Amino acid sequence: MKSKIVIISITVISIILLLILLLNKPTNQPRVAMFRINQQHTGSIGTKGVSIFKRVRWTFKTGDMVTSSPAISTDTIYAGSYDSYVYALSAITGERKWEFKTKSMVMSSPCVSDGMVYVGSNDGNLYALNARDGVRKWQFNTSSAVYSSPAVADNLVYFGSTNGFFYALNAKTGKEIWKYRTGGMVQSSPSIQNDVVYFGSGDKYFYALNRLTGKLLWRFKTADMIFSSPAVDKGVVYFGSGDGYMYALNATSGSEIWRFKTKGFVFSSPSIGDDTIYFGSNDKFLYALDVETGKEKWKFATGGMVQSSPAVLDGIVYVGSYDGNLYAVDSISGKKKWSFKVGDMIVSSPLVAKGVIYFGSGDKQIYAIE
C-alpha cells in the first residue's frame, strides 16, 4: 500500500512539474519592435528613463522632415523620412548602417520582427527589408499611400492604406491573406490583442476584426475621422478621434465605457501607465486621465499642437509638440521636468531605450538625447 501511495505521489508531482514547464515554456513568437512599443500600443517600455537632460548623444541629418517614429532592435534604430528613405542607424553613434529608397515620402513608422523591417511609403507600397543590410525581400502594392505603421503577429503583418482597405499579409512572402474594406482612408496603425486587431478609419468608424479571418466583430461610430492609433489594456481599447474625444470602449463588445472631450482634433495615440492614460490634442495640451473613469488628472500646456504620441517611463511622460520642444513631464503632478528645443515641429513619437530618447523632427534630423 505504501509503495502505491509513493508511486501516486511521484506521478502527481511529475504532472505538476510538467504543467509548470508548459506554462513557462517560451513562445516561438519573435521579439517585435514597432510603433508604440508593442502589439497593444501601450507606449510603456521597461528600460531606464531620462529624469534629467544631460546632452545630445548624436544627430543624423536626412533630406527632409522626419515624422516617422523610430523603432529599435538590438543596437539599431530604424526610421523613415519625407526624403523617401528608410534609414538604419547605430543606436550608439548615429552612424548610418544602410538606407533604402522608396518612391515617395515615408511617414509610416517601421516595425522590426524576426530579422525583417516592415514599413509603408506614400508610393503605395508596404516594404519588407532585411534588417541587417536593407535588402528588399518583397513589396506589396496598394495603389495608394500607406501612412499606417504595420504590426506583426504569428507571421502575419497588418496595416491600412489610404485606399480604404485594411490588410493582413504573410510576413515571409508578402502574400495577401485577407483584406477588409472600410469607407475611408486607413491612416490609423493597428493594435493587436489576442485574436483581435483594432484600428480606426477616415469613415469615422473604429473597427475590431478577427485578425486571422478578417471578419468584422464590431465597429463603433464617432463624429469625425479617426487617425489616432489605439492602445489596448486590461480588456479596454482607447483611441482618439477628429471629433475631439478620447474614447474608452469594451474591447470585446465595443460598448462605450467613457469619453473625454478636448478642444481639438485628437491625432495623438494614447499611452498607458500607472492606471493613467496619456495623450495629446491639437488644442496644444498633453492630458492625463484616469483609465477607469476618464476623469482628468491634469493637463500640461505646450506652445503648439500635440500630435506626437507620448512615451511613459520611470514616472515621466515624454512627448513632442509643434512648438519644437520635446517635453519631459512628471506623470503624477503634470509639472515639467525639462524640455529640449529643436529647429522645427516634433510629430514623431519618442522612443526611450537604455537611458536614451530617440525621435525625429521637422528640421530633417533624427535625434538621440540623454
Buried (B, 14 or more C-beta within 10 A) or exposed (E): EEEEEEEEEEEEEEEEEEEEEEEEEEEEEBEBBBBBBBBBBBBBBEEBBBBEBEEEBBBBEBEBBBBBBBBBBEEBBBBBBBBBBBBBBBBBEBEEBBBBEBEBBBBBBBBBBEEBBBBBBBBBBBBBBBBEEBEEBBBBEBEBBBBBBBBBBEBBBBBBBBBBBBBBBBBBEBEEBBBBEBEBBBBBBBBBBEEBBBBBBBBBBBBBBBBBEBEEBBBBEBEBBBBBBBBBBEEBBBBBBBBBBBBBBBBBEBEEBBBBEBEBBBBBBBBBBEEBBBBBBBBBBBBBBBBEEBEEBBBBEBEBBBBBBBBBBBBBBBBBBBBBBBBBBBBBEBEBBBBBEBEBBBBBBBBBBEBBBBBBBBBBBBBBBB
